[in-house]
């Protein structure tokens, strides 16, 4: 591609987002098995299973966290409970709250459930009471007391005709309540720890309970006694009874006896035979995932543990919710993984585009698991292998191979099958003495990877030629070269486009350039010094011999690879700059910082072209697609944002907008020429250009019957157009040249519209307040002008005319008889025939004599200076403040702009000769 086609980027827009939708708590699946309902702080999110997207969300107005919720069995009603002790009933498809009432509980509600008829709602509170609500008739039917502590489990018997409710609280017993008598019929005692779930047989005669005491108990509900206790050897969070009439031979079920599936702290699904109390099938974990051994002490926060187990009977599937907020769907009877959803990513540490045409992204979060998202469907693939937090990622040129490093001191290479999209680990290496914080891949071909560690060393790992051609074998990598590169942690490493150079950035405030050609150790070529704090990222230019570095001192620097000097420094971030990459074929930079901002820079001008704000926390991950038309960012706020370059789109929109403006202006000119003033005024207002609207108003006022035409035109406008016109009048009224047009429009509006309607206009009060002071100033100016004109008239009448009869007394009264209809001696000419002053003087004095010669027109006597002097002498008699004097000077300037002259035609009369001289 030629450089002449290069176009600088100017803006990016958000294309898609991967946001947290589940942060722990209850999860429920709709009866039609199309939606997953889950809590996320103050919201209940509805996830569509087929697309993996949030389609609905309900949120409490009080911004209180939702403690529990329940969806009715007919999927119509959703009831939520918050810490504000309110219950809200929702039409969840429209996100509308239809009813709200007090929960009566003295403390928050901990558990909720509907009966099979969607009529009764049971709420278990932290106060040890259970309330039963009739949601149809809207009243509380039962108040069941007797439980000790938090009632964390309530469940109706599936046969509603029995009117039985089961509950469990901190005393570890299972209480059976008879709703007819509101009495506790019995307490089923078997567990010594919290009871986590209940599952009923099809006929309703058998129940299985699970607990964190590592046992499951099978109950006969007719005798209300335990039939068998099955030791599970793990804290059990969920149990599901397998249907009796289906074939589950693939998971070891060979008899028609009672079988159930458990899920718990070991993170695996297991099938049990209730009659023999034996485990007949254990789910196969990914080869790289090491289950918790029975000898190890189990942790409550184990990321592998399963917190919920749900049965989807219609589609014969199981859903599990892990401690890391991942929701996985398994297909029965094989228990194969069908879909995976990530509810919460925690802190995103790195993100890279992956796959053909950058169709996927791979994400490193504050977890030992890697997550690969398909951008089109948001479906996720969870990769197991590392045993501690993954810190950094990098992708090879072809996009199907990538590398990762983690706190477990290891590096791994992964391969994604282009057809199936499945990712597997193909190589791993262990030889660092501390956490591996950065990794980079060779650029030309998949020949080596380089890692930088907190042990201050940089290692080069050669990759075998048959890396991903062999079946399922994980290659063991050995380091070809090891170098103690820095005095502190190595934060970043990068390989040059020709695979011959290596750059490293460290917490010791320096970046270094190394040669990777040949065997043995790395060769140090130079050191880049200049940053005041640790260097977070290094990146080679794809076209120039330049290195970019970003630092915790808030700056990004460009360095020459020839003499290691600093070429440019970019300052703009308020905090550490965590990542830097090149864009637009090396002519621009993209940086991300701890301030949550992403900035686009043009290298040539050192200018920040655009600042993108879509994150609330540190932006650790920043990567551009191979086509350079997209980028992806990952932040500590758990959000992953995909951005698309909209430079060409915005340019096309701007050009289209300009073309549209030209067409509209041409149409406006045509309408004015055709004297279609109403359409012209409406079009001018739609352009939102006050000067263009003023041009139309002037054109209307130049026509015949201008007042009537203006009224007719303005009053036919829509209300929003009148609002705009009133807003424009405020602007016009500030200028003496346009004030008459503004006052003419205001006269129409104030005369024909009632005050109540005017006050309905947006910002009407502000506009009217802005009109008053300038209108008063214009009135004062007109008053002074009128005084000056009367003074001239008085002077004219009092002048002694040469050759007049001697009998005329000097003190004789003023002659007020009208002049003859010949040419008037005085005409006030303001340069515009539109103004009121012209109309008054024209009506008094008539028109200029068209027969006057050019010599007569040249004989003009200007009396502007004299009138101004008279006004100054008059006003100097009063005491004004400095501000008032400056205002008077402005008004006099306005008056001078009107160019008032007195024209006197040359004639044989002595007076005219005197004035002409």
N, C-alpha and C positions, 0 to 999 in steps of 0.2 A: 504493500500500500504506500502511496506517495504522501509525503509530509504536507503537500499542498491541501490535502483533504482534511487535515487535522483541525478539529474544532474543540475549543476549550469547553469544558463542562461548566455549567452555571448553577445547576440545582439538581437535587435528588428528591424523590417523593416516596413515601412509604407504600410498598407494594403489598406486603403481608406481615403479620405479626404472629409469633407464638408466645402466648401469655399464660401465666398460671391460672388454672381453673379449679384446682382442688388442693387445699392445704391441710387436709386432715379432717376427721369427723365422719359423719354418716354418709353412706353411699347407697342409693336405691335405684333399681332398674324398673322401667315402666312395664306394665302388663303386656303390651304389644312388643316389648323387647327392642324398641327402636331408639330409646333415649336412656341416658344415664344421668341421674340427678345427684349432685354432690355439693357440699358446702365449701365456700371460699370466703372466710371471715364474715363480712356483712351481707354476702350474697349466696343465693342458691343458683348454681349454673346448670343448664340443661345441655348436655353433650349429645349430638346426633351420632350414633354408632357408625352409620354407613360412611359419613364424611369426616368424622373426627373434629367437627367444628362446633363451637358454642352457638346454638341457635336461639336460645332464650336465656334470660337472666332476671331474677327478681331480687330486690334489695329493700331492706327496711329503711324508712325515711329517717329514723332516729340514729342511723349509722351505728347501731349496736350489733355486736357479733351474734350470729344465729347459732343457737346452742343445739337445736334439733329440728327436724322436719319430718313430714310423712306425706306420701302420695297415696291417694285413694286407689282401691283395686280396679276401678273403672277408668283410671288415668285422667279423671276430670278435675279433681280438687287437689290442691297443694296447700298444706297448712304448715306454717313456720312458727318457731318460738325463739325469742331473742332474750338477751340479758335484761331488757327493760320490762320483763314479765308480761309481755303482750303476745297473744296468739293472733296470727293474721291468716286469712283464707284468701287464696289467689286463683284467678283465672290465668294459669301460668303461660298459656300460649300467647296471651295479650299482655302479660306482665302487669295485670291490673289487680289491685287489692279490692276484693269485694266485701270483706267484713273484717273487723278487728275487735277483739274483746280481751279483757283482763283474764290472765290465766288462773287467778285465785291463789296459785302457789305463792308462798312467801319468798321463795328463792327460785332461780332459773329452772326451766324444764330440761331434764337430762335425756329422756327417751319418749318416743311417740310411735303410735301405730294405728292403722285403720282395721276395722273388721272386714270380712269378705263381702259384705253388702254395701260398703262405703257409706254407712250411716253413722256408726259409732266410732269415736276417736278416743283413744286412751292416752293420757299424758302422765309420765312418771317424773316426779320432781325431786330435787335435791333435798327437800324437806321431809322425805319419807312417805309422802302421800301419793295416791293415784286418783286422778279425776277422769271420769267418763263423760264425754260430750256427745249430744245428739246434734250433728252438724246440719241436719235438715230442719229440725224444729228449733234449733239454736238455743239450747239450754244444757246445763250440767245435770246429768242423770245420777251419777254416783260420786261419792267421795270416800275412797277406800283408805283406811288408816291401819297401821300395824307394822309396816316395814321399818327396818332400822337403817337409817342413813340414805344415801343416794339410791334411788330406784333407776338403775341403768339399763334395765331390760323389761319390756312389756310386750306380750304377744297374745293375741286372741286365738282360741282354738279354731281350727279351720272349719269345723262344723258349727255354724252360728246358732243352730237350734239348741246347742248345749248351753249357750250363754256363759262360757267360761273364759277367764282371763288368767294368764300365767305372768308372774313377775319375779324379778330377782333383785336383791339389794346387797348391801355390804355384809350381811350375815351369811352369805353364800348359800342360803336356802332358796328353793323355788316354791313360791306361794301360788296356790290354786284358789282363785276367787269365784264364787257363785254370784253372778250378777242379779239373779232373781232375789236373793236374800241380802246381797251386799256383804256377805260374810266370807271369811277365809276358810275354805273347806279343809285344807291341810297344807303342811309344809313338807316338800320333798327334800330330804336331807341326804346328800351324798358327797357333795363337793366341799373342799376345804379352802378354796380360793374363789375368785370372782367367776360367776357363770357368764360365759360370753355369747352363747347362741343356743337356740332350740330348733329342732327339726321334727316334723310330724309325718307319720306314715299316711298313705293314701286313705285308709279306712278310719284314721283318727284314733286308733286304739293304742298306738305305740309312739313314744317320743324319745328322741335322743338329745341329751344335753352335753355341752362341752364346757371346759373350764381351764383356767390357767394353772390348775393343780395337776396338769398333764394326764388327765383322764377324761373319758367319755362314759356316760351312764345311759343305759337303755332302760326306759320306764314303761311299765304296763299301766296305762291310764285307767283301766277298769278297776284294778286292785290298788292302784296308786302306790305301787312298790317298785323298787329297782329290780329289773330282771337280770342285768349283768353290768359289771363295771369293766371297761376296757382300758388298760394302761396304754397311753399313746407315746410317752417319753418325750414330750415337748409341750410347751404351753400352747394350748389349742385355742384359736381365735374364731374358728368357724367350722360348722359341721353341716353336711347335706346328705339326706337319705337318698339312695339311688332308687329310681322307679323299679317296681318289681317285674313289669311286663316287657322290659327291653333287654336286648342282648348286649352284655358288657363283658363278653369273654375275652376281649382284647386287653382288658385291664385285670384279668385274673378272676372274674366272677364266674363260677362254674356251677353254682347251686341257686335255688330260688329262696334261700334264706335271706335274712335282713343284712344289707351291706350299706356302708356309709363312707363318705369321703371327708377327710379332715385337712385343715390347713392351719399352720401356726408358725412358731418361731424359727423353724428350720427352713422355711421358705419353699417347701415342696408339698405337693398334693399326694396323699396316701389313701389307699382303699383298704377298708377293714371288713372282716367278716364278724358280725355281731355274735353269731352262735359259738364261734371258736375263739374270739378275741384276738385274732391274728391279722397281721398286715399281709395282704395278698398282692399288693402292687404299690410300688413307689415310683413317682414321676421321675423321669430322667432329666437331670439338669444339663445346661450347656456345659460342654467339656471343660471350659475354663473357669467355671464357677464352682468353687469349693464349698460344699455344704458344711454347716456347723456340725462338727463331730459331737458325739454323745459325751465325750470326755471333757470337751470345752465348756466353760461356763457361759451360758446363754446371756446375751445382753438384750435389754428391752429396746434399745435403739438400733438393733442389728438391721442394716438396710435390706437384708434378704428376707426378713420375716414378713409373713402375710398377716394383715390386720383384719380383713373381711373376706368372706367367701359367700358368693351369691349364686343361686341356681336359675338358669333360664330354661324352663321346661319345654317351651314351644320349639325352640331351635336346638334343644339338647346341647346346651353349652354351660360352662362355668365361668364366672368372673371372679378374679382375685384382686385385692387392693393391697399393695405392699407398703412397708414402712417408709419408702422413698416416694410415696404418693403416685406410684405407677399403677395403672389399671390394665390388667391383662385378661383377654378372653381366650378360653380353651374349648376346643371341640371335643365332645364326647362321641364315642367311647375311647378314642385314642389319646385324649388329653394333649393334643397338639396345639401349639400356640397359633391362634388365628389373628388377633389384633392386639396392639399395645398402644396405650395412651399415657403420656407423661403429664401428670397433673400439676407438678411443681418442679421447676428446674433448679431451684435454689440459686446460688451464685454462678453465673455463666463465666467461665474462665477463658475459653477460647472457642472459636467457631470458624469453620472453613466450608467452602463449596466443594461438592463431591459429585462424581458420576458424570455420565455422558450429558453434555449440554447443561452441566451444573444443575441437575434435576433434584439433587439431595443436598443436605447440609449435615455435617458431623459436628457434634457439640460436646465439649468437655465442661462438666459442671462440678460443683463442690461434692463430687461423688467418685467412687471407684468405677462406675459404669460409664461407658460412652453411649451416646444416643445419636442415631442416624434418622433424620426426618426426611420424608418425601414431601417436597414443597407443595405439590399439587393437592395432596389429600391430608397432609399433616400426620399421616400414619408413621409410627415410630418403631425403630428396631433397637433394642437394648443390647449392648455388647458387653459381655463379661470377660474379664481377663486380669485387669489390674486389681491389686488388693488394697490400694490407697488412692487418694484423690488424684485424678488426672489433671495435669497442669498446662500442657501445651500440645498443639497439633500442627501438622503440616501435610500438604498433599503434593504428590508427584504431578508432573506435567499432564499425563494422560487422564488423570482424575479418578481412576479406579483404584489406585493404590495410595495409602496414606500411613503416616507414622504418628505415634503418640508416646508421651513420657509422663511419669507420675512420681508421686512421693514415695512409692514403693521401690525406688532406685532402679527401675527397669525402663526399657524402651521396647515398643512393640510395633510391628508392621502389619497392616490389615489390608485385605483385598475384597473389593465388592464385585460380585458377579454382575455383568452388565445386563444380562437377560432377566435373572430372577430378582436382582437387587439385594440378595443375601450377602452379608459381610462376615468374614471369618478371619481369625488371626493366623498369619502365615509365618511370622518370625518374631523372636523376642531375644533381648540381650540384657544381661545383668553383670555389671562390673563397677558401677559408680558407688561411691562410699556415702553418698547423701542423696537427698531428693533431686530429681532431674527436672529442672524448671523450664528448659527450652529445647526445641528440636527443629531441625530443618532438613529438607530433602534435596538431593541433587536435581539440577534444573534440566539438563539435556536428556538424560535417560535414567532409569531406575537403577543406579549403580551403587550409591552409598547414601547414608544418612549421617548427620552430625548432631551431637547432643551436648548441651551445656548444663552444668550441675551446680548445686550449692556447695559441692566439695572443691569449687574453684577450677575445675578441670573441664576441658573440651575433648570429646572423643569422636573419632571417625569410625563408622561401622560399614564395612563392605557387605553388600547384599549378594546372595547367590544368584546365578543365572536362572535356575529353575525355581524361582521363589514361590510362585503360585500355580505351577503346573502339576506338582505332585499332589496326591490326594490326602488331605487332612493332616499332613505332617507339619508340625510347627518347627521351623528351622531355629537353631540356636546360633545367635550372632556373637562374634568376637570382635573386639575393637582393634582396628588396624593401627591407629595412632592415638596416643593420649598425651595431652599437654596441659601443664598447669598454666592456665591462660591469664588469670587475674588474682588479685589479692582478696577479693570478696566474691559473693555469689555471681555466677554468670546468668544474667537475665534474658539474654537474647543471642541467637546465632543466625547467620544468613549466608547462603552460598551465592556466588556471582552467577550471572546467566551462562557463562562458559565453563562452569564447574572448576575453575582454576584457583579461585580466591575464596576465602572464608572471612567473615567479619564477626566479631563478638562484642557484646556490650555488657558492662558489669556494674555492680553496685559501687565499685571503687571509682566511679565518675569518668571512666575512660572507655573508649572503644578501640579495638585492635584489628589489624588486617593481617591475615595469615595466608601462606601459600599451601595448597593441599595437593599439589602435583608431586608424584613420586611416592615411594614407600617410606616408612618410618615416621618420625615425628613431624609436626607442623613447623613451617618456617615463618617466623615473625618478620613482617615487612615494614610495619610502622604502627604508631600509636596516635590516636586522635584525642587531643586534650583540649578542654574548653568548657565542658559542662560543669556546673557548680554542684550538681547532685548526681545520684546514680542514673545510669543510662538504662532505660526500660526496653528500647527496641532499636534494631538496626535493619536497614533494608538497602539493597543495591538498586541503582537505576537500571531499567531495562535497556537503555540506549547510550547513556553517557558513563564516563569513568568517574562516577559520583556515588558517594554513600550518604544516606540519610540516617540521622539518629534522633531519637526523642528521649527526653529526660524528665526526671522529677523536679527540675528547676523551672518547668513550665515552657521550655523552648524546644524547638525542632531546628536542627542544624544540617546543612549540606556541606560535605567535605570532599576535597579533591583527592583522588587516589594517587595522583602523581607526587604531590609534595605534602599531602596530609594537612593542608591548610583549610580553614573554615571559609567557605564561599558565601554562604548566606545564613541568616538566622531568622526564624519565624517565631514571633511572639504574639500570643492571643489567648491562650488557655490560662485560666486562673489557678490551675493546679497541675499536677503531674500529667505529662503527655505519655500515655501508656502504649500506643501503637502508632506506627507510621507506615504508609504504603504509597507507591507511585501510581498515578493514574494518567490518562490521556497520553499514553506512550512516553512517559517520563517528563512531561511538561507541567504536571500538576501533582500536588500531594494531598493525601487524605490522612488526617490525624484524629485520634480519639483520646479523651482525657478523663481524669478523675472527676471532673466537673459534670460528667454526663453528656458532654457535647462532642459532636463530630464536625470537623472543620475542613473545608475544601480550599486549598491554596493554589495560586498561580505562581510558579517559581520565578518567572521572568520579572514580574512586578512586585514580588513579595507581598501580594495582596490576598487577604482572606475573602474569597468570592462568596462563600455561603457558610452559614453556621446552622447545623441540623440539630434540633433538640427533640429527642424522642425517649430519652432515658432519664431516670431519676438517681442513678448511682454510677459508679465507675464503669466505663466502657472498656472491658478487657479484650474483647474480640473484635477484629476488623479485618475483612477480607473482600477482595474484588473478584468478580467472575472473570473467566478467561477472555470473554468478548468485551470486557470492560464496560458493560452496559448495566451491571447490577453490583451491589455490594451488600454484605450482611454484617450486622453488628450484634454483639452479645454483651449484656451488662450484668452487674451485680444485683440489679433489681429483678432478675429472673426473666427478663423479656429478651426475646430474639427478634430483631427487626430486619426484614429484607427490603432494601431500597432499590429503586429503579431510576436510571438517568432520564430526566425529563427535559433536558436542554433543547432537543430538537422539537419536542412537543410544544414547549412554551414558545419557542421561536416561531413555529407555524401558527400558534394561536395569536401571537402578537401581530404577525403579518396579516392574518385573516381579520383581526380587529382593526388594523389600519385600513385595509381595503374596505371594510364595512363602514368605517368612519368617512372615507372618501365618497362612497356611494351615498351615504346619508346626507353629507354636505351638498352633493350635487342635487339630490332630491329636494333638499331644503331650498336651494337656489331656484329650482324649477317651481316649487310651490309659491315662493315669494313673487316670482315673475308672473305666475298665474293668479296672484292675489288670493290664494287659498290659505288665509292666515291661520285658521283653526288647526288645520293639519300641520302647517309649518311650525306653529307654536308647540304643539304636542310632540313633534319630532325633535325640536330643539331641546325641549325639557328631557326627553328620553336620552339624548346625548349627554346630559348632565354637564353642559357647558354654559355657565351664566352669560358669557360674552355673546355667544350665539343667540341665546334667548333675548338678550338686550337688542341685538340687531333686528330681530323679528318685531319686538315692541316698537322700536323706532320706525320700522317700515309701516306698521299699522297706524301710528300717529301721524305719518306724513300724508296719509290718504284723506279723502273727503269724509266728512262726518266722523272725524277721528274718535271723538269721545264715545259716540254710539257704537262705532265699530269695535273699539277696545272693550267696551262693556259686553257686547255680544260675543266676542271671542273668548274673553277670560271666563265668563260665567258658564260657558259650555265645557270647560275643562273638567276632568275628573278630580276627585278630592286630593289624591296623591300628587297630581300635577299642580293643583293650587298650593299645596304645602311647599312644593319645590319653588314655585313662583314667589311665595312669601319669603322664603329663605334667600332667594336671589335679590329681592328688593332691599333686604338689609345691607347687602354688599354694595348695590348700586347707590344707595342713599348716602354712603360715606363719601361720594365724589360729587362735587358741585356740577360737573358736566352731565352726570347721569341722574341727578336727583329728581328732575322734572318727570322723567320716565318712571322712576320708582314711585313718586307721589301720585302719578296718574293711575298706576296699577293699584296702589294702596287705596285710592279713592274708590275704585270699583269694588274692591274686596270689602272695605269697611262700610260702604253704602248699601250693598246688596246682600251681604251675608250677616246673619245674626251673630252677636258676640258668643253665644253658646257654641255655635258651630265652629267659629274661629278658634276658640279655646280647645277644641277637640284635636286640632292639628298638632302634629308632633313638634315639640319645641316652640309652640306658639308664644308662650309667655316670654321666653328668652328673646325671640325675634322682636317682639313688640318693645321690650325694654331696650333693645339695641337700636330701634328706630327713633326713639324719643329724643335723645340728645342731639343727633345730627339734624333732625327735622327742626328743632328749636333754633339751631345755628343757621339753617337755611332761611328761616323766617326772619331772624335778626338781619341777615344780609339783605334780604329783599326790602326790609323796612328802611335800612340805610340807603339803599339804591333809590327808593321812592323819595326819600328826603332830598337826596342830591338832585333828582330830576325836578322837584318842586322849586328848589333853590335856583336852578337854571331858568326856570320859567319866570320866577320872580325877578331875576336879574334882567331878563329880556324886557319885561314889562316896564321896569324902572329906568331903563336906559334913556338918555336924552338924545333924541333923534335930530341930527343936523338938518336945519331948514324947517323945523316944526314951527307952528304959530307961536309967537311970543306970549300969547295969552295963556299958554299951558303952564300951569304951576308945577314946580318940582315936587311939591308935596301933594299933588293931585292923586286921587285914588287910582288904583291899578285898573287898567282897561281889561276887562274880562270878556269883551265881545269876541266871538270866534273870528279867526282869520278868514280871509277870502279863500275861495276854492282854488286859488292858484297854488303854485309849488310852495310847499311848506319850507320854512327857514331852518327848522331843527328836526332832525330824525335821529332817534336813538338806534344805532345799528349794532347788534350784538353778534353778528356773524352767523346767526341761525334763525330762520324764520319760524322755528317751532316753539319758541319760548313765550311765556306770558308777557314779558316786558315788551316784546316786539308787537304782540297783538294790541296792547294798550296804546303804544305810541303810533302804530300804523293807523289805528282807528281815529286818533286825534289829528294826525298830520297828513294822512294820505300817502301816496306813492311818490317816489322820485320822478322828476320830469324827464320823460324819455327823450325829450328834444335837447337836453343839455349836451353841450359838446364835451369832448375829452378834456379840454382845458378847464371847463367848469368843474368836472369831476375831480380834477387834480387839486382844485382850490379847497382843501379841507383844513379846518382848524381843529386840532385835537385839544379837548379840554379835560382829558383824563387826569393829567397831573394836577390841574387846578382843583378839580372836584376832590381828588384824593387829599390835597393840602387842606381844603376846607373841612373835610371829615376829620383829618388828624387834629386840626385846631379845635374842632368841636369836642372831640373825645378826650383831648388832653385836659379839658376842664374837669374831668371826673377822675376819681382815684381808683385805679385798677391794680390788681396784682400782676406779677410777672407772667403768670400763666394766661391771664385774660388778655394782656397786651400781645402775647404771641399768637393767641387765638384771633385777635383783631387783625394782626398782620396777615395771617393765613386768609382771613375773609377778604382783606383788601387785595391780596394776590388773586383770589377768585374773581373779584370784580374787575381787576385789570385784564384778566384773561377774556373778559367779555368784549373788550375793545370798543368802548363807547366813544363815538365821535359825533361832532356836530357838523353837518354839511350845510353850506350856504352857497347857493348859486350866485354867480357874478351877475349883477344887473346894474342899471343906471342909477339905482337909489343910493343916496349918500351913505346909508347904514351899511349896505352890502360892501361898498367900496372901503368904508372904514374897517369892517371886519376882515375883508380880504387883505388889507394892508397889514 
